[in-house]
Every structure is written in C-alpha cells, then in structure tokens.
Amino acid sequence: MTKMKIGLLPFYLELYDKISPPEKRKPLEAFYASISNAFQRQGIEVVGAKICRLKPEFAAAVKTFKRQTWM
C-alpha cells in the first residue's frame, strides 16, 4: 500500500504582520507544527510550506507541493 502524502499550507493575513509584533506569529507556527505532527502520527507524509500571506508565497508553496507530491 502506498503511503498517503499531503501538502500542508498555512494561511496568514499580511495585515497581522503589519499591526502585530513578530512574536504574535509563534502560536501559529506551533499550531502548524502540531497539525503536521498529528498527520504524521497517522502515517501520512506531510510536505510542509512556509507561512503564506502573499500571492507569490502561495504560488511557491503550490509549486513545491506539485513537485513533491505528484511524482
């Protein structure tokens, strides 16, 4: 049986970076790690991405997912 592989894409509003101090992002990063770990504990391979806020960041993440998940 083939192991399932997913792309995990974290969304974040650019506005938060503009109005909040950088340490406000840490809970999101921790949440992302916990979600990724939960999938991995279920035997699912996770292709991660950096937190995405802007169109070029999303495009880069999708390109990575296509390259790593559809082989």
N, C-alpha and C positions, 0 to 999 in steps of 0.2 A: 504494500500500500504506500502511496506517495504521501509525504508529509505536506500538510497544508502550509502555504506561505501567504502572508498578508502584508500590505503596506499600511503603516500607521501614521496618519497625517495630523499633526497638532495645529489647530487653528488658533489664532490670537489676533485681536484687533490692534492695529498700529496705534490707534488712539491711546491705548493703555500705556504704551511706551512713551508717548508724548506727555501724559499727565501724571504718571506714577513713577516713583523711584524704581531703579533696576531690580532691587531686591523683591519687589512685588511679583516678579516673574518666577521666583523659586518655587512657590507652591504648584504652579502649572507644570514646571519641569519634574517635580516629584510625582505629581499625578500621572503624567505621561509615562514615567518610569514604572509606576505601579500597574498601569494598564498593560504596558508591554510585558512586564513580568508575569501578569496573570495569564495572558495569552500563551506565553512560553511554557508556563507550568501545565497548560492543557495540551502541550505537544505541538503548538503552532509556531512556525518560524516567523519572526517579525522583522520586516525591513523597515527600519526607522528613518525618520526625517527630522531635520531641524524645525523649530517652531516657525510657522509660516504666517506672515502678515500681509505681504505684498504679492502682486501678481507674479513677478519674476521668481520669488521664493517658492510659490506653489508650482510654477512651471518646472523648476529644477527638481522639486520633490517628485512630481509625476514622472519626469524623465528617469529618475533613479528607480522608481517603482517599476516602470516598464522594463528597464534594463535588468533588474534583479529578480523580478517575479515571473516574467514571461519568457524564460529561457528553456 
